[in-house]
Amino acid sequence: MLKVGEVDSTEIVTLVEDYAGYETSFLAQHGISLLLDAKSGDVHKRILMDVGQSSEPILHNMDILGIDPTSIDMIFLSHCHYDHTKGLTGILQEIKKEEFPIVAHPTIFRPNYVLKPYLRYIGITQENSEERIKESGGRLVLVREPFELLPGVISTGEVERTTDFEVSTVGAYNVEDGKLVKDQILDDMSLIVNVRGKGLVIVTGCGHAGIINIIRHSMKITGVSRIEGLIGGFHLIEASEERIEETVEALSKIDLGWVFSGHCTGFAASKRMSTVLGDKFNLLHAGKRLNLGLR
């Protein structure tokens, strides 16, 4: 178990998402990017989690929201897939900082493909190579273990896979020694925010590790059992009806305040969560701002 701090307050802003919302000027894109503005005592940092598949809609939405890219202090990449990483160098060029920390898993640059409906590369693109990242001012921090980015904000690191019904349905493969090897997406990491007086807020990219696995892992490494909220993608879009049912049933048994889910969660899973969780469930959209902290 980690000895973790607490944040006094945090704002989580959805900078880009698959859905732009009703009657807005925000742009949507298949992918996700979330900004965490966290305050812990005298420490105040802004963390950008994931960068969509293009910087343009993120920067457009940031302009509407009045967020200056140069105010961002670090980037956290949840996993390698293009819809979470392709906008990286474009964002770095707007942040305009040197030795800028980018936290990710050590295997994030592996060659990663899907075979259906045809062979297609889905990993980090050449425009975001290690060399291009360095040229754009980035400094990679590749860590597979859980650790605190600042007091009260924790990387899950690799998530323990303990839930029997949460099996990846992505069908991705790595190239290893000239062979295609089924990818377990071990680089899938989430952020945990330990909010003073409330509990944990878990921020996911796609949640390939399984949202229940992520919750249980987060509780284990922090020692905190209260889940204030979940926000991000849960990757149930290709899940069976049985898995969706088991996932939502497990969620209903957790001391959980609220859910904001979108991106790769899928309509069927969203509908089921709405039915079972009621007002606790909300559909994520670009431009959504969540303010959390002591009142």
N, C-alpha and C positions, 0 to 999 in steps of 0.2 A: 504494500500500500504506500502511495506517495503521501508526503506531508504537504498538503495543498493550502494555499491561501484563499482569500475570498475577494471578490470585487464588490465595491460599494454600489456601483451602478454600471449598466451597460446598455447601449443602444445597438440593435441589430437592424441593418437596412438591407433590403433585397435590391441589389443593383441591376441584376438581370435574371430572368426566369423564363420558362416556356410560355407563361401567360402574362400579358401586359396589364390586365385589369380592365375594369369597365369605365369607359369615358375618360381615358387618360391620354397623355402624349408620350408615355413611356414606350420604349421599344422592347419587344420580346425576342427571345432566341432560344433554340434548343440548347440548354446548358444552364449553368447557375453561377452566380457570383454574389457573395454576401459580405457586408462590411460590419465588423464588430468594433464598436467604440467603447473601450473598457476603462474604468477608473477604479484603482485600488490604492487607497491612501494618496500619496503624492505621485503615484505612477499613473499616467494617462496615455494609452496607446491605441492606435487604430490598426486593426488587422484585416486585410482583405483575404477572404477565403474563396479560392477558385476564381477563374478569370474568363469563364465562358469559352466560346470558340471564336470570338472576335472582340477586340477592344472597343470597336465603334459604338455598339449599343450601350455598353457599360459607361463609356465616357459621356454619351448623350444623356443617359439617365442621371449620371452624377451631376451634370450641368443643371438639369431641372431641379435636382435636390439640393443644389448649392454646396456640393462637396468638392473640395479642391484635391486633385490627385496627389499633390505634393504633401498633403497632410497624412498620407498613409505611411505607417512605420514598418510594416512587414507584410509578407504574403505567405499564406498557408495553402498548399495544394493537397486536396483530399486524395487524389489518385491520378494515374497517368492519362486517362481518356481525354480525347481532343476537345470534348464539349466542356471540359473543366480547365484546360491548360493552353488552348491555342491562342488566346488573347494575351499571353504573358508578356512577350517583348513589347507589344504595342502599349500595354499598361506601364511597363518599366520606363519606356521612353517618355511618358507623360509624368511619371513620378520624379524623374530627373535627380536621382541620388546615387552615390557611389557606395559600394560595400553594403548594399541593401539586402537584408536577410530574407531568404525564401526557404521556408520549411517544407520538407517533403520526405518521402520514404526512400531509402537507398536504391530500390529497384525501379524507380519511377521512369528511368530512361530505357527500359527494356523494350525490344521490338514486340509489339502487341497487335494481334490481328483477329478478325472474325472471318468465318468461312461461309456464313449464310447471310443473305441469299447468294453471295459471291465473296471471293477473297478481297478483304478490305483492311487497310491499316487504320487503327483507331487510337494509337498511342501518341506520345509527344511528337510534334512535327519538326522538321529540320529547321524551320524558322525560330524554333525555341530550343535549339541544341544547347548543350552546356557552354559552348564557346559564345553563341549569340547572347545567352543570358548574361555571361560575364561582360561582354562588350556593352550591354545595355545597363550595366551598373549592379547587376544582381550578384549576390553571394549565397551559394547553396548551403543549406544546413540539412544534411540528410541523416535522419535519426529514425530508427524503427521502434525505439522504446518510448513509453509515455514520459512526458516531461512538461514542466511549466514554461510557457512562453513569457508570462508575467504573473504576478501573484493572482491566483484565482482563475487563470485561463490555461487549460491543459490540453496538450495533444494526446489523444488516446494511444498513439503508436499503433502497432499491429493489434487488431482486435481478436481476442480469443473466440474461436468458433465452437460454442458449446450447445447450441440449440439445434435439435435434430431436424427440424423442418425448414431451417433456413439454409438452403443449398442454392448456390449461384446459378442463375439461368441465362447469363450473358452469352455463354458459348465462345469465350475469348481464348486465344492461344498465344503462347510465347514461342519464340524461336530459340532453341537451346541446342548447341552442338549439331546443327543441321537437322534438327527434328522439331516438329510441332508438338508442344506440350501444353496440355490443358491448364489455363491460367486460373489460379485460385484468388486472384486480385488481393493478395496479401498487403498490397500498398494502400488499401482503402483505410483511411484514417479520418477521424472526426475531431471536432473541438468540443471541449467541455468548459462551460463557464459556471463557476461556483459562486452564485449570487448570495451575498450576505442576507440572512433572514428568510430566504426563499428555497434554496436548494439548487440542483443542477439544471442548467439549460444545455442541451446537447444539439450541436450544429453539425449536420451531415451534408456531404456532397451528393453522392448517390446511395450511400448506405449499402454497398455491395456486401459488406460483412454481415448484414442482417440487422434490422433495427433493434430486435430483442437482444441479439448478441451485443450490440453496441451499448445498449442501456445497462445490461448486466455487467459488462466489462467496465463501464464508467463508474458504476456503483462500487465495484470491487477495488479499483485503483484509487478511488477518492475516499472510500468509507462513508459516503453520503447516500442515503436511501431515498430521499425525497427528490422527485424529478419535477422541477417547475415547468419545463416545457421542452418540446422537440421542434426543430425547424430544419427544413431541407428536403432532399429527395430520399425516398425509401426503396427505390427500385423494385416495385411490385408490379410493374406494368406488364411483365411477361409471366407473372406467378400464377400458379393454379388456384382455382377457387378454394381448394382445401388449405393451401398455404396462407392465402389471404385471411381465411376464417381463423386459422390458428394464430396468426400474427395479431389480428384485431382482438381476439379473446385474451391473448397474453397482455396486450396494451391495457385492456379494460381492468386488469387485476393489479396494475401498477399505480402507486400514489402519484398521479400525473395531473398537472395543472392545465396544460393546453398543448395543442398540436397545430403547427402551420406547415403543411406539406404540399409539395408540387413536383415539378420537373419530371422525374422518372417514376413517380409513385403510381400513376395510372388511374383511370376513371373508376374501375371496379373496386380497387382498394380504397380510393377516396370516398366513394359512395358508401362502402361498408363501414369505414371509420366514422363517417358522418352519422350513420344510423345508430351505431353502438355508442360512440363517445358523445354524441349530441353537440351541445354548444362548446365543448372542449375542442372540437375539430374545426379548423379553418383552412381554406384554400389559399396557398401562397400566390403572390403576384408581384411583378416588378414594382418598385417604389414603396413597398410595405415597410413601415418603420415600427419597431417594437422597442419601447422604453421600459427597462427593468431596473429596479433598485429600491432602496428604502423609501418609504413614504411617511 
